[in-house]
């Protein structure tokens, strides 16, 4: 599903909502992209912290 959303997500978002302008649509899409990137980085950080804690409890 992640590949489908990556390929078609913007098109579906454009078709399924009324946008004030193309610039408004692009601005909203850019905001979603930054939030997604931030959450991705947060997930990596949580994974690293979890791994460090798990390794330290084994020693």
Secondary structure, DSSP 8 states (H G I E B T S, - for coil): -HHHHHHHHHHHHHHTS--S-HHHHHHHHHHHHHHHHHHHHHHHHHHHHHHHHHHHHH-
